[in-house]
Amino acid sequence: MAVIALQNFWHKLRHWEYWPWYIVYLPIFAYWLWCGLKARALFYMSAANPGFAYGGILGASKKAILDKLPAELVPATVLLSPPHALQPAMQAMQAAGLHFPVIAKPDVGERGFRVALLYNNTDLEHYLQQTTDAIILQEYIDLPMEVGVFYSRLPGDDMGKVTSVVVKGLLKVTGDGRHTIAQLMLSNPRARLQLRRLQKDNDQRLATVPQPGEEVLLEPIGNHVRGTTFLDGSHLINEQLHRTFDRLARQIDGFYYGRFDLRCANHQALYKGNFKILELNGAASEPAHIYAPGYPLLRAYGVLFRHWRTLYLISRV
């Protein structure tokens, strides 16, 4: 285990996408302070999305934001307030037309914290026992393409634009007919980083040997901290995508800046607006395509500074 820990440490050190966010954001913090001085308000960005609590910079309710979206684009979702118990939760699911599996996550939170896929009552009861915060249960959307689309528009502009697209590659291994899933994970640095977590979760699949060419999905939740590969989807940005998301964003009261996290069938469905929105993040959003493997750090800073400048301009209008 010491060897694996050392390998993981070295891999994360050499690839900045794994660095702690507060380290990566040190130059951004300086720019934030400079903008705060100019605006004479440290949290000037809370004005970027007047329809969201604090602009979506902190403490925003996921459910409250989802309720602002066109209902046909949102998975069935129910909010559960503490104290939690299994029977009321099941009744709320039934009333909302929810069936297992469902996604559970805190109503307020980010970066994949405590997001879980629940398959049955036992999973739900265990999850409820582990939290004292408000949570949401959401229909699991089993579509093959998971995407984050960043949109911004200056108030008064005729049209907004998509400034970032990240395509999420869920964590998988491919069998060779000889090695167990755990052994296959050891040969894949990204998967190896998740091995200890899956062992702790007592994932019984780790000792099985998949057939040659068989793909095994290790993590169904598209978060970077859970092994998802973030891929640069900038090539997907075109006029049709701009128009699709501008039309959508204008239906959301008080929204000008943020990222839609969604699932769809394919690229054409994305362009046509045939998707389900899992979350809409406000002023705290990141252009997540910068976390693609091999994306140059200096180039990433250029992207971040441009987005933070846009955030400042929107907030000051």
C-alpha contacts under 8 A as a table, 3 or more apart, distances in Angstrom:
res1	aa1	res2	aa2	distance
1	M	4	I	5.05
1	M	5	A	6.12
2	A	5	A	5.05
2	A	6	L	6.18
3	V	6	L	5.11
3	V	7	Q	6.16
4	I	7	Q	5.01
4	I	8	N	6.10
4	I	192	R	7.99
5	A	8	N	5.10
5	A	9	F	6.12
6	L	9	F	5.06
6	L	10	W	6.15
7	Q	10	W	5.23
7	Q	11	H	6.12
8	N	11	H	5.10
8	N	12	K	6.17
8	N	189	P	7.26
8	N	192	R	7.39
8	N	193	L	6.12
9	F	12	K	5.28
9	F	13	L	6.08
10	W	13	L	5.04
10	W	14	R	6.21
11	H	14	R	5.30
11	H	15	H	6.29
11	H	189	P	7.21
12	K	15	H	5.20
12	K	16	W	6.87
12	K	17	E	7.73
12	K	18	Y	5.27
12	K	19	W	6.71
13	L	16	W	6.71
13	L	18	Y	7.49
13	L	19	W	7.08
15	H	18	Y	6.14
15	H	19	W	7.51
15	H	293	P	7.75
15	H	294	G	7.63
16	W	19	W	5.09
16	W	24	V	7.88
16	W	297	L	7.28
17	E	291	Y	5.20
17	E	292	A	7.46
17	E	293	P	7.21
19	W	23	I	6.76
19	W	24	V	6.69
20	P	23	I	5.44
20	P	24	V	6.61
21	W	24	V	5.11
21	W	25	Y	5.99
22	Y	25	Y	5.05
22	Y	26	L	6.27
23	I	26	L	5.53
24	V	27	P	7.60
25	Y	28	I	4.93
25	Y	29	F	6.07
26	L	29	F	5.16
26	L	30	A	6.71
27	P	30	A	5.23
27	P	31	Y	6.54
28	I	31	Y	5.00
28	I	32	W	6.03
28	I	304	L	7.65
28	I	305	F	7.05
29	F	32	W	4.94
29	F	33	L	6.24
30	A	33	L	5.20
30	A	34	W	6.31
31	Y	34	W	5.00
31	Y	35	C	6.17
31	Y	305	F	7.97
32	W	35	C	5.13
32	W	36	G	6.00
32	W	42	L	7.88
32	W	308	W	7.85
33	L	36	G	4.86
33	L	37	L	6.19
33	L	42	L	6.83
34	W	37	L	5.18
34	W	38	K	6.42
35	C	38	K	5.05
35	C	39	A	6.07
35	C	42	L	7.90
35	C	312	Y	6.97
36	G	39	A	5.02
36	G	40	R	5.63
36	G	41	A	5.11
36	G	42	L	4.38
36	G	43	F	6.89
36	G	44	Y	6.40
37	L	40	R	4.86
37	L	41	A	6.68
37	L	42	L	7.05
38	K	41	A	7.92
39	A	42	L	7.58
39	A	44	Y	6.57
39	A	316	R	7.43
40	R	44	Y	7.96
41	A	44	Y	5.17
43	F	46	S	5.85
44	Y	47	A	6.08
44	Y	48	A	7.91
44	Y	312	Y	7.39
44	Y	315	S	6.29
44	Y	316	R	7.67
45	M	48	A	5.34
45	M	55	G	6.77
45	M	57	I	7.20
45	M	283	A	6.56
45	M	311	L	6.50
45	M	312	Y	6.44
45	M	315	S	5.47
46	S	49	N	6.80
46	S	50	P	7.53
46	S	53	A	7.89
46	S	54	Y	4.51
46	S	55	G	4.12
46	S	56	G	6.93
46	S	57	I	6.16
46	S	283	A	7.07
46	S	315	S	7.31
47	A	50	P	5.54
47	A	54	Y	7.05
47	A	55	G	5.65
47	A	314	I	7.97
47	A	315	S	4.98
47	A	316	R	7.70
48	A	55	G	5.60
48	A	255	F	7.63
48	A	256	Y	6.53
48	A	257	Y	6.68
48	A	283	A	6.67
48	A	311	L	6.64
48	A	312	Y	7.90
48	A	314	I	5.56
48	A	315	S	4.30
48	A	316	R	7.96
49	N	52	F	5.61
49	N	54	Y	7.76
49	N	55	G	4.36
49	N	56	G	7.03
49	N	254	G	5.32
49	N	255	F	4.76
49	N	256	Y	5.72
49	N	257	Y	6.65
49	N	282	G	6.99
49	N	283	A	7.13
49	N	315	S	7.94
50	P	53	A	7.40
50	P	54	Y	7.61
50	P	55	G	5.79
50	P	254	G	4.86
50	P	255	F	6.86
51	G	55	G	7.07
51	G	253	D	5.63
51	G	254	G	3.84
51	G	255	F	6.08
52	F	55	G	4.78
52	F	56	G	5.62
52	F	60	A	7.08
52	F	65	I	6.93
52	F	254	G	7.00
52	F	255	F	7.47
52	F	282	G	7.58
53	A	56	G	5.87
53	A	59	G	7.46
53	A	60	A	5.63
53	A	61	S	7.87
54	Y	57	I	5.87
54	Y	58	L	6.53
54	Y	59	G	7.57
54	Y	60	A	7.14
55	G	58	L	7.86
55	G	60	A	7.95
55	G	282	G	6.20
55	G	283	A	5.74
56	G	59	G	7.16
56	G	60	A	5.25
56	G	281	N	6.62
56	G	282	G	4.21
56	G	283	A	5.01
56	G	284	A	6.21
57	I	60	A	7.23
57	I	282	G	6.34
57	I	283	A	4.76
57	I	284	A	4.51
58	L	284	A	7.12
59	G	108	V	5.85
59	G	109	G	7.47
60	A	64	A	7.88
60	A	65	I	7.80
60	A	108	V	5.98
61	S	64	A	5.21
61	S	65	I	6.40
61	S	107	D	5.43
61	S	108	V	5.24
62	K	65	I	5.28
62	K	66	L	6.16
62	K	107	D	5.25
62	K	108	V	6.27
62	K	279	E	6.82
62	K	280	L	7.52
63	K	66	L	5.02
63	K	67	D	6.11
63	K	77	T	7.68
63	K	78	V	7.83
63	K	79	L	6.74
63	K	107	D	6.46
63	K	136	I	7.17
64	A	67	D	5.21
64	A	68	K	6.93
65	I	68	K	5.39
65	I	69	L	7.23
65	I	280	L	6.82
66	L	69	L	5.41
66	L	74	V	7.01
66	L	279	E	6.81
66	L	280	L	6.93
67	D	70	P	7.88
67	D	71	A	7.49
68	K	252	I	5.83
68	K	253	D	7.04
69	L	73	L	7.23
69	L	74	V	7.14
69	L	251	Q	7.28
69	L	252	I	5.98
70	P	73	L	5.70
70	P	74	V	7.03
70	P	251	Q	7.51
71	A	74	V	5.42
72	E	75	P	7.91
73	L	274	N	7.90
73	L	275	F	6.37
73	L	276	K	4.81
73	L	277	I	5.89
74	V	77	T	7.89
74	V	276	K	5.38
74	V	277	I	5.26
74	V	278	L	6.75
75	P	138	Q	6.42
75	P	139	E	5.42
75	P	140	Y	7.65
75	P	141	I	7.30
75	P	276	K	6.28
75	P	277	I	7.08
75	P	278	L	6.91
76	A	96	A	6.61
76	A	97	G	7.19
76	A	98	L	6.60
76	A	138	Q	5.79
76	A	139	E	5.25
77	T	96	A	7.07
77	T	98	L	7.75
77	T	136	I	6.67
77	T	137	L	5.65
77	T	138	Q	4.33
77	T	139	E	6.36
78	V	92	A	6.92
78	V	93	M	6.89
78	V	96	A	6.59
78	V	136	I	5.51
78	V	137	L	5.36
78	V	138	Q	6.55
79	L	107	D	7.52
79	L	134	A	7.16
79	L	135	I	5.95
79	L	136	I	4.47
79	L	137	L	6.62
80	L	84	H	7.47
80	L	89	A	6.98
80	L	92	A	7.95
80	L	134	A	5.67
80	L	135	I	5.32
80	L	136	I	5.90
80	L	137	L	7.69
81	S	84	H	6.93
81	S	133	D	7.04
81	S	134	A	4.49
81	S	135	I	6.66
82	P	132	T	5.90
82	P	133	D	6.08
82	P	134	A	5.79
83	P	132	T	6.54
84	H	88	P	7.79
84	H	89	A	7.46
84	H	128	L	5.90
84	H	129	Q	7.41
84	H	132	T	7.28
85	A	88	P	5.98
85	A	89	A	6.39
85	A	125	E	7.36
85	A	128	L	6.77
85	A	129	Q	7.95
86	L	89	A	5.15
86	L	90	M	6.15
86	L	121	N	7.76
86	L	124	L	7.21
86	L	125	E	5.53
86	L	128	L	7.34
87	Q	90	M	5.15
87	Q	91	Q	6.25
88	P	91	Q	5.01
88	P	92	A	6.14
89	A	92	A	5.07
89	A	93	M	6.21
90	M	93	M	5.02
90	M	94	Q	6.19
91	Q	94	Q	5.09
91	Q	95	A	6.19
92	A	95	A	5.10
92	A	96	A	6.24
93	M	96	A	5.15
93	M	97	G	6.11
93	M	98	L	4.87
93	M	99	H	7.08
93	M	137	L	7.80
94	Q	97	G	5.04
94	Q	98	L	5.82
94	Q	99	H	7.54
95	A	98	L	7.64
98	L	102	V	7.55
98	L	138	Q	7.59
98	L	139	E	6.20
99	H	102	V	6.81
99	H	139	E	7.31
100	F	118	L	6.90
100	F	119	Y	5.38
100	F	120	N	6.04
100	F	139	E	7.91
101	P	117	L	6.66
101	P	118	L	5.39
101	P	119	Y	4.40
101	P	120	N	6.83
101	P	139	E	7.34
101	P	140	Y	6.17
102	V	117	L	5.82
102	V	118	L	5.36
102	V	119	Y	6.78
102	V	137	L	6.24
102	V	138	Q	5.50
102	V	139	E	5.04
102	V	140	Y	4.97
103	I	115	V	7.08
103	I	116	A	5.75
103	I	117	L	4.65
103	I	118	L	6.17
103	I	137	L	5.59
103	I	138	Q	5.00
103	I	139	E	6.34
103	I	140	Y	5.73
104	A	114	R	7.94
104	A	115	V	5.72
104	A	116	A	5.28
104	A	117	L	6.34
104	A	118	L	6.99
104	A	135	I	6.90
104	A	136	I	5.77
104	A	137	L	4.65
104	A	138	Q	6.43
105	K	113	F	7.57
105	K	114	R	5.84
105	K	115	V	4.47
105	K	116	A	6.53
105	K	135	I	5.57
105	K	136	I	5.64
105	K	137	L	6.85
106	P	109	G	5.85
106	P	113	F	7.70
106	P	114	R	6.85
106	P	115	V	7.32
106	P	133	D	6.81
106	P	134	A	6.10
106	P	135	I	4.20
106	P	136	I	6.18
107	D	133	D	7.89
107	D	134	A	5.67
107	D	135	I	4.67
107	D	136	I	5.62
108	V	134	A	7.71
108	V	135	I	7.83
109	G	112	G	7.72
109	G	113	F	6.42
110	E	113	F	5.90
111	R	223	N	6.96
111	R	224	H	7.84
111	R	225	V	7.29
112	G	115	V	5.56
112	G	223	N	5.69
112	G	224	H	7.95
112	G	225	V	6.99
112	G	226	R	7.80
115	V	221	I	7.76
116	A	221	I	7.55
117	L	140	Y	7.93
117	L	220	P	7.65
117	L	221	I	7.51
118	L	123	D	5.37
118	L	124	L	6.10
119	Y	123	D	6.30
119	Y	124	L	7.84
120	N	123	D	5.42
120	N	124	L	6.40
121	N	124	L	4.99
121	N	125	E	6.04
122	T	125	E	5.18
122	T	126	H	6.18
123	D	126	H	5.22
123	D	127	Y	6.17
124	L	127	Y	5.09
124	L	128	L	6.15
125	E	128	L	5.15
125	E	129	Q	6.23
126	H	129	Q	5.18
126	H	130	Q	6.57
127	Y	130	Q	5.28
127	Y	131	T	6.94
128	L	131	T	5.65
128	L	132	T	7.86
129	Q	132	T	7.94
141	I	263	R	7.00
141	I	276	K	7.51
143	L	146	E	7.58
143	L	263	R	5.92
143	L	264	C	5.56
143	L	265	A	5.49
144	P	263	R	7.26
144	P	264	C	6.70
144	P	265	A	5.74
144	P	266	N	7.41
145	M	167	V	7.49
145	M	168	K	7.49
145	M	263	R	5.51
145	M	264	C	5.27
145	M	265	A	5.80
145	M	266	N	6.06
146	E	167	V	6.11
146	E	168	K	5.46
146	E	169	G	7.72
146	E	222	G	7.31
146	E	261	D	7.48
146	E	262	L	5.80
146	E	263	R	4.41
146	E	264	C	6.56
147	V	165	V	6.93
147	V	166	V	5.62
147	V	167	V	4.62
147	V	168	K	5.91
147	V	261	D	5.89
147	V	262	L	5.48
147	V	263	R	6.18
147	V	264	C	7.97
148	G	164	S	7.90
148	G	165	V	5.62
148	G	166	V	5.03
148	G	167	V	6.58
148	G	168	K	7.89
148	G	259	R	6.24
148	G	260	F	5.49
148	G	261	D	4.41
148	G	262	L	6.35
148	G	288	A	7.40
149	V	162	V	6.84
149	V	163	T	7.85
149	V	164	S	5.94
149	V	165	V	4.70
149	V	166	V	6.67
149	V	259	R	5.34
149	V	260	F	5.10
149	V	261	D	6.55
150	F	162	V	5.57
150	F	163	T	5.63
150	F	164	S	4.98
150	F	165	V	6.32
150	F	257	Y	7.76
150	F	258	G	5.71
150	F	259	R	4.13
150	F	260	F	6.33
150	F	286	E	7.94
150	F	287	P	6.30
151	Y	160	G	7.03
151	Y	161	K	5.69
151	Y	162	V	4.47
151	Y	163	T	5.99
151	Y	164	S	7.49
151	Y	245	F	7.16
151	Y	246	D	7.79
151	Y	256	Y	7.54
151	Y	257	Y	5.86
151	Y	258	G	5.69
151	Y	259	R	6.12
151	Y	260	F	7.85
152	S	160	G	5.62
152	S	161	K	5.80
152	S	162	V	6.66
152	S	163	T	7.30
152	S	256	Y	5.37
152	S	257	Y	4.38
152	S	258	G	6.58
152	S	310	T	7.85
153	R	157	D	6.69
153	R	159	M	6.72
153	R	160	G	4.08
153	R	161	K	6.51
153	R	256	Y	5.22
153	R	257	Y	6.61
153	R	314	I	7.55
154	L	157	D	5.52
154	L	160	G	7.11
154	L	256	Y	6.86
154	L	313	L	7.39
154	L	314	I	5.31
154	L	317	V	7.80
155	P	256	Y	7.28
155	P	314	I	6.74
155	P	317	V	6.86
157	D	160	G	7.00
159	M	246	D	6.51
160	G	242	H	7.11
160	G	246	D	5.55
161	K	242	H	5.03
161	K	243	R	7.74
161	K	245	F	7.63
161	K	246	D	6.70
162	V	165	V	7.66
162	V	237	I	6.91
162	V	241	L	7.15
162	V	242	H	5.44
162	V	245	F	7.29
163	T	237	I	7.95
163	T	287	P	7.71
164	S	233	G	7.44
164	S	234	S	6.18
164	S	237	I	7.80
164	S	287	P	5.50
164	S	288	A	7.45
164	S	289	H	6.61
165	V	232	D	6.63
165	V	233	G	4.78
165	V	234	S	5.48
165	V	236	L	7.26
165	V	237	I	7.28
165	V	287	P	7.37
165	V	288	A	7.51
165	V	289	H	6.13
166	V	230	F	6.16
166	V	231	L	5.57
166	V	232	D	5.28
166	V	233	G	5.02
166	V	234	S	7.50
166	V	287	P	7.63
166	V	288	A	5.83
166	V	289	H	4.44
167	V	230	F	5.98
167	V	231	L	5.03
167	V	232	D	6.47
167	V	233	G	5.66
167	V	289	H	7.53
168	K	222	G	6.31
168	K	228	T	6.31
168	K	229	T	5.77
168	K	230	F	4.91
168	K	231	L	6.11
169	G	222	G	7.49
169	G	228	T	5.55
169	G	229	T	4.83
169	G	230	F	6.34
169	G	231	L	7.16
170	L	217	L	7.30
170	L	218	L	7.91
170	L	219	E	6.40
170	L	220	P	6.50
170	L	221	I	7.21
170	L	222	G	5.92
170	L	227	G	7.20
170	L	228	T	4.70
170	L	229	T	6.43
171	L	191	A	6.90
171	L	217	L	6.20
171	L	218	L	5.55
171	L	219	E	5.44
171	L	220	P	7.61
171	L	226	R	7.91
171	L	227	G	5.50
171	L	228	T	5.21
171	L	229	T	7.11
172	K	191	A	7.72
172	K	215	E	6.52
172	K	216	V	5.39
172	K	217	L	4.52
172	K	218	L	5.30
172	K	219	E	7.29
173	V	181	I	7.32
173	V	184	L	6.68
173	V	185	M	6.89
173	V	191	A	7.86
173	V	215	E	5.81
173	V	216	V	5.40
173	V	217	L	6.89
173	V	218	L	7.38
174	T	184	L	7.75
174	T	210	P	7.66
174	T	212	P	7.44
174	T	213	G	5.69
174	T	214	E	5.44
174	T	215	E	4.48
174	T	216	V	6.22
175	G	178	R	7.75
175	G	179	H	7.27
175	G	181	I	7.52
175	G	184	L	7.51
175	G	209	V	7.10
175	G	210	P	4.71
175	G	211	Q	5.33
175	G	212	P	4.84
175	G	213	G	5.29
175	G	214	E	5.05
175	G	215	E	6.39
175	G	216	V	7.54
176	D	179	H	6.52
176	D	210	P	6.81
176	D	211	Q	5.99
176	D	212	P	3.96
176	D	213	G	6.17
176	D	214	E	7.69
177	G	209	V	6.13
177	G	210	P	5.68
177	G	211	Q	4.48
177	G	212	P	4.62
178	R	209	V	6.44
178	R	210	P	7.88
179	H	182	A	8.00
179	H	183	Q	5.81
179	H	184	L	6.26
179	H	209	V	5.65
179	H	210	P	7.64
180	T	183	Q	5.13
180	T	184	L	6.21
180	T	206	L	6.47
180	T	207	A	5.41
180	T	208	T	5.16
180	T	209	V	4.25
180	T	210	P	6.90
181	I	184	L	4.99
181	I	185	M	6.13
181	I	205	R	6.99
181	I	206	L	4.82
181	I	207	A	6.24
181	I	208	T	6.10
181	I	209	V	6.17
181	I	210	P	7.07
182	A	185	M	5.07
182	A	186	L	6.43
182	A	195	L	7.07
182	A	206	L	4.88
182	A	207	A	6.45
183	Q	186	L	5.13
183	Q	187	S	6.80
184	L	187	S	5.39
184	L	188	N	6.78
185	M	188	N	5.18
185	M	189	P	7.49
185	M	191	A	4.97
185	M	192	R	5.03
185	M	195	L	6.82
186	L	189	P	6.87
186	L	191	A	7.04
186	L	192	R	4.90
186	L	195	L	7.76
187	S	192	R	7.16
188	N	191	A	5.28
188	N	192	R	5.80
189	P	192	R	4.92
189	P	193	L	6.42
190	R	193	L	5.51
190	R	194	Q	7.24
190	R	227	G	6.14
191	A	194	Q	5.32
191	A	195	L	6.52
191	A	227	G	6.41
192	R	195	L	5.13
192	R	196	R	7.96
193	L	196	R	7.26
193	L	227	G	7.46
194	Q	197	R	5.39
194	Q	198	L	6.37
194	Q	226	R	6.77
194	Q	227	G	6.44
195	L	198	L	5.25
195	L	199	Q	6.12
196	R	199	Q	5.01
196	R	200	K	6.08
197	R	200	K	5.03
197	R	201	D	6.23
198	L	201	D	4.90
198	L	202	N	6.31
198	L	203	D	5.62
199	Q	202	N	4.96
199	Q	203	D	5.93
199	Q	206	L	7.77
200	K	203	D	7.70
203	D	206	L	6.16
204	Q	207	A	6.62
204	Q	208	T	7.88
205	R	208	T	5.36
210	P	214	E	6.04
210	P	215	E	7.95
210	P	216	V	7.63
211	Q	214	E	5.26
217	L	220	P	6.75
219	E	222	G	7.65
219	E	226	R	7.03
219	E	227	G	7.41
219	E	228	T	7.83
221	I	226	R	7.41
221	I	228	T	7.87
222	G	226	R	7.37
222	G	228	T	5.57
223	N	226	R	5.33
223	N	227	G	6.82
223	N	228	T	5.46
224	H	227	G	5.32
224	H	228	T	4.66
224	H	229	T	6.44
224	H	230	F	6.94
225	V	228	T	7.17
229	T	292	A	6.92
229	T	293	P	7.60
230	F	288	A	7.18
230	F	289	H	6.16
230	F	291	Y	5.86
230	F	292	A	4.82
230	F	293	P	7.38
231	L	289	H	5.88
231	L	291	Y	7.42
231	L	292	A	4.70
231	L	293	P	7.34
232	D	235	H	7.87
232	D	289	H	4.62
232	D	290	I	6.98
232	D	292	A	5.79
233	G	236	L	5.61
233	G	237	I	7.62
233	G	289	H	6.83
234	S	237	I	5.55
234	S	289	H	7.87
235	H	238	N	7.95
236	L	241	L	7.82
236	L	267	H	7.85
237	I	241	L	5.96
237	I	242	H	7.29
238	N	241	L	5.37
238	N	242	H	6.40
239	E	242	H	5.07
239	E	243	R	6.25
240	Q	243	R	5.17
240	Q	244	T	6.09
240	Q	271	Y	6.16
241	L	244	T	5.10
241	L	245	F	6.26
241	L	270	L	7.73
241	L	271	Y	5.31
242	H	245	F	5.56
242	H	246	D	5.97
243	R	246	D	5.03
243	R	247	R	5.98
244	T	247	R	5.37
244	T	248	L	6.35
244	T	271	Y	6.56
244	T	272	K	6.82
244	T	273	G	6.19
245	F	248	L	4.86
245	F	249	A	5.86
245	F	273	G	7.88
246	D	249	A	5.08
246	D	250	R	6.16
247	R	250	R	5.48
247	R	251	Q	6.94
248	L	251	Q	5.47
248	L	252	I	7.19
249	A	252	I	5.35
249	A	255	F	6.67
249	A	256	Y	7.36
250	R	253	D	7.20
250	R	255	F	7.55
252	I	255	F	5.78
255	F	258	G	7.91
255	F	282	G	7.94
256	Y	314	I	7.53
257	Y	282	G	6.11
257	Y	283	A	6.20
257	Y	311	L	7.10
258	G	280	L	6.97
258	G	281	N	5.35
258	G	282	G	4.36
258	G	283	A	5.86
258	G	284	A	7.58
258	G	285	S	5.50
258	G	286	E	7.97
259	R	280	L	5.79
259	R	281	N	5.20
259	R	282	G	6.73
259	R	285	S	5.88
259	R	286	E	7.37
259	R	287	P	7.68
260	F	277	I	6.61
260	F	278	L	7.75
260	F	279	E	6.12
260	F	280	L	4.64
260	F	281	N	6.50
261	D	277	I	5.89
261	D	278	L	5.59
261	D	279	E	5.20
261	D	280	L	6.18
261	D	281	N	7.89
262	L	275	F	6.60
262	L	276	K	5.48
262	L	277	I	4.22
262	L	278	L	5.13
262	L	279	E	7.00
263	R	275	F	5.74
263	R	276	K	5.49
263	R	277	I	6.65
263	R	278	L	7.34
264	C	267	H	7.88
264	C	269	A	6.26
264	C	270	L	6.28
264	C	274	N	6.70
264	C	275	F	4.58
264	C	276	K	6.58
265	A	269	A	6.04
265	A	270	L	7.75
265	A	275	F	7.52
266	N	269	A	5.36
266	N	270	L	6.46
267	H	270	L	5.04
267	H	271	Y	6.39
268	Q	271	Y	5.11
268	Q	272	K	6.23
269	A	272	K	5.11
269	A	273	G	6.11
269	A	274	N	4.86
269	A	275	F	6.70
270	L	273	G	5.27
270	L	274	N	5.94
270	L	275	F	6.38
271	Y	274	N	7.67
277	I	280	L	7.23
281	N	284	A	6.84
281	N	285	S	5.56
282	G	285	S	5.66
283	A	311	L	7.36
286	E	304	L	7.79
287	P	290	I	6.53
287	P	303	V	7.64
287	P	304	L	7.29
287	P	307	H	7.84
288	A	291	Y	5.82
288	A	292	A	7.99
289	H	292	A	5.66
290	I	295	Y	6.10
290	I	300	A	5.42
290	I	303	V	7.74
291	Y	295	Y	6.60
292	A	295	Y	5.50
295	Y	299	R	7.40
295	Y	300	A	7.07
296	P	299	R	5.27
296	P	300	A	6.22
297	L	300	A	4.91
297	L	301	Y	6.29
298	L	301	Y	5.08
298	L	302	G	6.44
299	R	302	G	5.05
299	R	303	V	6.49
300	A	303	V	5.11
300	A	304	L	6.20
301	Y	304	L	4.96
301	Y	305	F	5.98
302	G	305	F	5.29
302	G	306	R	6.24
303	V	306	R	5.25
303	V	307	H	6.32
304	L	307	H	5.16
304	L	308	W	6.11
305	F	308	W	5.05
305	F	309	R	6.03
306	R	309	R	5.11
306	R	310	T	6.24
307	H	310	T	5.01
307	H	311	L	6.14
308	W	311	L	4.86
308	W	312	Y	6.19
309	R	312	Y	5.05
309	R	313	L	6.24
310	T	313	L	5.08
310	T	314	I	6.14
311	L	314	I	5.26
311	L	315	S	6.10
312	Y	315	S	5.12
312	Y	316	R	6.22
313	L	316	R	5.25
313	L	317	V	6.48
314	I	317	V	5.52
